[in-house]
C-alpha cells in the first residue's frame, strides 16, 4: 500500500523535544505519529482527555497524596499498533 504524506506546523523547540523523545524510545516521529493515528481511528477518540479544567495547587496536592497512598491510579495495557 502506498503511503500518504501528512504535513503539520509545529513550534521548532517542541519539534526538537519530540524528535529527542522519539529517539530516546527507539522510534522516529513518523512511527510515533502513525501509532497515534491508529489509536485514534481504532478507538474513535483522542487517546487523552481534552479539557479546559485548570487544576489548583490544592488539587495537585490531593492527587499527589492519592498517588502516594495508591488510590485512584489508572493503568493502561500496552498495545501493538
Order of alpha helices (4+ residues) and beta strands (2+ residues): alpha-alpha-alpha
